[in-house]
Amino acid sequence: MFSFKRFTIRQDRTAMKVCTDACVLGAYADVADESGRPARILDIGTGTGLLALMAAQRNPVARIDAVEVDEAAFGQARENVANSPFADRVRVWLGRVQAFVPSLPATADRHGAEDGIAGEDALYHRILTNPPFYTNHLRSPDSAVNRALHTDELPFTELVDAVQTLLRPDGQWWVLLPPHETSVLTQLAATAGLHPFRQLHLRHNDGKPIFRMITGFAYTRQAVQTETLAVHESVGSAYTPVFRALLRDFYLIF
């Protein structure tokens, strides 16, 4: 169990546990609707429901859908949402995002996406993704772990197709990946007209190489704004002031 300031994540039935880089994605990604309308946000592969709940805390008017293909993780995410202060604004769906059809809140059925309705009003201002990225690595005997870590269920090509289908023309897609996989995804996204506009490079400390990148994509091509975040100080294990400021609204220790 991982307790945050405003919600708790139980994770005993999920393959992917709460991790630092996912928390940075949830705190860093732009989840505001610049038009002033209530934002619609989609979390692809929600796992425990972490990103959906962080988005709900940061945007008090957003309506959030969270899609999860693993049944055990789906059940746990739904319980985590139900036990949070944001249960009236977050819906958890069981199924593959490749087949997901968005629903407007007034007509949505919590138990499946097949009854949803399409149309620009049902598309998303923001999409958040912490996708699986292993391809040829050794497999775990646990099928849920394989589903969470390997790209079999959600190849990058199918992920890009899903985002292109579900994202509004003026929307943003935020992705967390290692550097090499970020480069691969960026090339695929360009074929769909999606281009990076902002990127955060994550390091364990200033002396370590980049281990994750958080990239914001949009349909407009523009200069990429690049930032670097070190999680820990160069000496010792203390968190850096920048990391503390970013996660202050979530971590109990801050």
C-alpha positions as CSV (number, residue, x, y, z in Angstrom):
1,M,0.0,0.0,0.0
2,F,1.3,3.5,-0.9
3,S,-0.3,6.4,0.9
4,F,-0.4,9.9,-0.7
5,K,-1.7,13.1,0.9
6,R,-5.2,12.8,-0.6
7,F,-5.6,9.2,-1.7
8,T,-4.2,5.7,-1.1
9,I,-3.0,3.2,-3.7
10,R,-3.4,-0.5,-2.9
11,Q,-1.2,-2.6,-5.2
12,D,-1.2,-6.2,-4.0
13,R,-3.1,-7.4,-7.1
14,T,-1.2,-5.4,-9.8
15,A,2.0,-6.3,-11.6
16,M,3.2,-2.7,-11.8
17,K,3.7,-1.0,-8.5
18,V,3.9,2.7,-7.6
19,C,7.3,4.0,-8.8
20,T,9.1,7.4,-8.7
21,D,9.1,8.0,-12.5
22,A,5.4,7.4,-12.8
23,C,4.7,9.8,-9.9
24,V,6.8,12.4,-11.8
25,L,4.7,11.9,-14.9
26,G,1.6,12.4,-12.9
27,A,2.9,15.6,-11.3
28,Y,4.6,17.0,-14.4
29,A,2.2,16.4,-17.3
30,D,0.0,19.3,-18.3
31,V,-3.6,18.2,-17.3
32,A,-5.2,21.6,-17.6
33,D,-7.8,22.5,-20.3
34,E,-6.5,25.8,-21.6
35,S,-9.9,26.6,-23.1
36,G,-11.5,26.8,-19.7
37,R,-13.9,23.9,-20.3
38,P,-13.9,20.8,-18.0
39,A,-11.1,18.8,-19.4
40,R,-11.5,15.2,-20.5
41,I,-8.4,13.1,-19.7
42,L,-7.6,9.5,-20.6
43,D,-5.1,7.3,-18.8
44,I,-4.0,4.4,-21.0
45,G,-3.0,1.3,-19.0
46,T,-3.9,2.7,-15.6
47,G,-2.6,-0.2,-13.5
48,T,-3.3,0.9,-9.9
49,G,-5.1,4.0,-11.1
50,L,-2.2,6.2,-9.9
51,L,-2.1,8.6,-12.9
52,A,-5.8,9.0,-13.1
53,L,-6.0,9.9,-9.4
54,M,-3.1,12.3,-9.7
55,A,-4.8,14.0,-12.6
56,A,-8.0,14.2,-10.7
57,Q,-6.3,15.9,-7.8
58,R,-4.5,18.4,-10.0
59,N,-7.5,19.3,-12.1
60,P,-10.6,19.7,-9.9
61,V,-13.1,19.9,-12.9
62,A,-11.6,17.1,-15.1
63,R,-13.5,14.0,-16.1
64,I,-11.1,11.1,-16.3
65,D,-11.3,7.7,-18.0
66,A,-8.8,5.0,-17.1
67,V,-8.4,1.9,-19.3
68,E,-6.8,-1.3,-18.1
69,V,-6.5,-4.7,-20.0
70,D,-5.6,-6.8,-16.9
71,E,-8.6,-7.9,-15.0
72,A,-7.0,-8.0,-11.6
73,A,-5.4,-4.6,-12.0
74,F,-8.7,-3.2,-13.3
75,G,-10.5,-4.4,-10.1
76,Q,-7.8,-2.9,-7.9
77,A,-7.8,0.4,-9.8
78,R,-11.6,0.6,-9.5
79,E,-11.3,0.0,-5.7
80,N,-8.6,2.6,-5.4
81,V,-10.8,5.1,-7.2
82,A,-13.9,4.3,-5.2
83,N,-12.0,4.9,-2.0
84,S,-10.6,8.2,-3.1
85,P,-12.2,11.7,-2.9
86,F,-12.4,11.7,-6.8
87,A,-14.7,8.8,-7.4
88,D,-17.4,10.9,-9.0
89,R,-15.0,12.1,-11.7
90,V,-12.9,9.0,-12.6
91,R,-14.2,6.0,-14.5
92,V,-12.2,2.7,-14.9
93,W,-12.8,0.6,-17.9
94,L,-11.7,-3.0,-18.6
95,G,-10.4,-3.7,-22.0
96,R,-7.8,-3.0,-24.7
97,V,-7.4,0.6,-25.6
98,Q,-7.3,-0.5,-29.3
99,A,-11.0,-1.2,-29.0
100,F,-11.9,1.5,-26.6
101,V,-14.8,3.9,-27.7
102,P,-15.1,7.0,-25.5
103,S,-18.4,7.9,-23.8
104,L,-19.7,11.2,-22.7
105,P,-20.2,11.2,-18.9
106,A,-24.0,11.4,-19.0
107,T,-24.3,8.3,-21.2
108,A,-21.4,6.2,-19.9
109,D,-21.7,2.7,-18.6
110,R,-19.0,1.9,-16.1
111,H,-18.9,-1.8,-16.9
112,G,-17.8,-1.6,-20.6
113,A,-16.8,0.7,-23.4
114,E,-18.7,-1.1,-26.1
115,D,-21.8,1.1,-25.5
116,G,-19.9,4.3,-25.8
117,I,-20.4,7.0,-28.4
118,A,-17.8,8.6,-30.6
119,G,-17.5,12.2,-31.7
120,E,-15.2,15.1,-31.0
121,D,-17.1,16.0,-27.8
122,A,-16.2,12.6,-26.5
123,L,-12.5,12.9,-27.4
124,Y,-9.8,13.8,-24.9
125,H,-7.9,17.0,-24.2
126,R,-5.1,15.1,-22.5
127,I,-3.9,11.5,-22.8
128,L,-1.4,10.1,-20.2
129,T,0.5,6.9,-20.9
130,N,3.2,4.9,-19.0
131,P,3.3,2.1,-21.6
132,P,5.1,-1.3,-21.6
133,F,8.3,-1.1,-23.6
134,Y,10.2,-4.4,-23.4
135,T,10.2,-6.4,-26.6
136,N,12.9,-9.2,-26.6
137,H,13.7,-9.4,-22.9
138,L,13.4,-12.5,-20.8
139,R,9.8,-13.3,-19.8
140,S,8.4,-13.7,-16.3
141,P,6.5,-16.8,-15.3
142,D,3.8,-14.3,-14.2
143,S,1.5,-13.4,-17.2
144,A,0.4,-10.2,-15.6
145,V,4.0,-9.0,-15.3
146,N,4.6,-9.8,-18.9
147,R,1.4,-7.9,-19.9
148,A,2.5,-4.9,-17.9
149,L,6.2,-4.8,-19.1
150,H,6.2,-6.2,-22.6
151,T,4.7,-4.6,-25.7
152,D,2.8,-7.7,-26.9
153,E,-0.6,-6.3,-25.8
154,L,0.1,-2.8,-26.9
155,P,2.8,-2.4,-29.6
156,F,3.9,1.2,-30.2
157,T,2.2,1.2,-33.6
158,E,-1.1,0.3,-32.1
159,L,-0.6,2.8,-29.2
160,V,0.0,5.6,-31.7
161,D,-3.1,4.6,-33.7
162,A,-5.2,4.6,-30.5
163,V,-4.0,8.0,-29.5
164,Q,-4.6,9.4,-33.0
165,T,-8.2,8.1,-32.7
166,L,-8.9,9.3,-29.2
167,L,-7.1,12.7,-28.9
168,R,-8.7,16.0,-29.8
169,P,-7.1,18.1,-32.6
170,D,-6.0,20.6,-29.9
171,G,-5.1,17.9,-27.3
172,Q,-1.8,16.8,-25.8
173,W,-0.4,13.3,-25.3
174,W,2.1,12.7,-22.4
175,V,4.3,9.6,-22.4
176,L,6.9,8.1,-20.0
177,L,9.6,5.9,-21.6
178,P,13.4,5.2,-21.5
179,P,15.5,7.3,-24.0
180,H,15.8,4.7,-26.8
181,E,12.1,3.8,-26.7
182,T,11.3,7.5,-26.7
183,S,13.2,7.9,-29.9
184,V,11.4,5.0,-31.5
185,L,8.0,6.3,-30.4
186,T,8.7,9.8,-31.6
187,Q,9.4,8.6,-35.1
188,L,6.2,6.5,-35.2
189,A,4.2,9.4,-33.7
190,A,5.4,11.7,-36.5
191,T,3.8,9.5,-39.1
192,A,0.5,10.3,-37.3
193,G,1.2,14.0,-37.2
194,L,2.1,14.1,-33.5
195,H,5.2,15.9,-32.6
196,P,7.1,16.5,-29.3
197,F,6.8,20.0,-27.8
198,R,8.1,19.5,-24.3
199,Q,10.4,16.9,-22.7
200,L,11.7,16.2,-19.2
201,H,14.8,14.2,-18.8
202,L,14.9,12.2,-15.5
203,R,18.2,11.3,-13.8
204,H,18.7,9.5,-10.5
205,N,21.2,12.3,-9.7
206,D,23.3,14.8,-11.7
207,G,26.1,12.3,-12.1
208,K,23.9,9.6,-13.6
209,P,22.7,9.1,-17.2
210,I,19.1,9.9,-18.2
211,F,16.9,6.8,-17.3
212,R,13.5,8.1,-18.3
213,M,12.0,10.8,-20.5
214,I,8.6,12.4,-20.2
215,T,7.5,13.7,-23.6
216,G,4.5,15.9,-24.5
217,F,3.2,15.4,-28.0
218,A,0.7,17.6,-30.0
219,Y,-0.4,18.0,-33.6
220,T,1.4,21.3,-34.0
221,R,5.1,21.2,-34.8
222,Q,7.2,23.5,-32.6
223,A,10.5,23.8,-30.9
224,V,10.9,21.3,-28.1
225,Q,11.3,22.7,-24.6
226,T,13.7,20.5,-22.7
227,E,14.2,20.3,-19.0
228,T,16.2,18.0,-16.7
229,L,15.2,16.7,-13.3
230,A,17.5,15.0,-10.8
231,V,15.6,13.0,-8.2
232,H,18.4,12.8,-5.6
233,E,21.3,15.1,-4.6
234,S,24.7,14.1,-6.1
235,V,25.9,13.0,-2.7
236,G,23.6,11.0,-0.4
237,S,20.0,10.0,-0.9
238,A,18.2,13.2,-0.1
239,Y,15.7,14.4,-2.7
240,T,16.5,17.5,-4.7
241,P,14.6,20.7,-4.0
242,V,13.1,20.6,-7.5
243,F,11.8,17.1,-7.0
244,R,10.4,18.0,-3.6
245,A,8.6,21.0,-5.0
246,L,7.1,18.9,-7.9
247,L,5.8,16.1,-5.6
248,R,4.9,18.3,-2.5
249,D,1.2,18.0,-3.1
250,F,1.4,14.2,-3.2
251,Y,4.2,12.7,-1.0
252,L,3.5,12.5,2.7
253,I,7.2,13.0,3.5
254,F,7.1,16.5,2.0
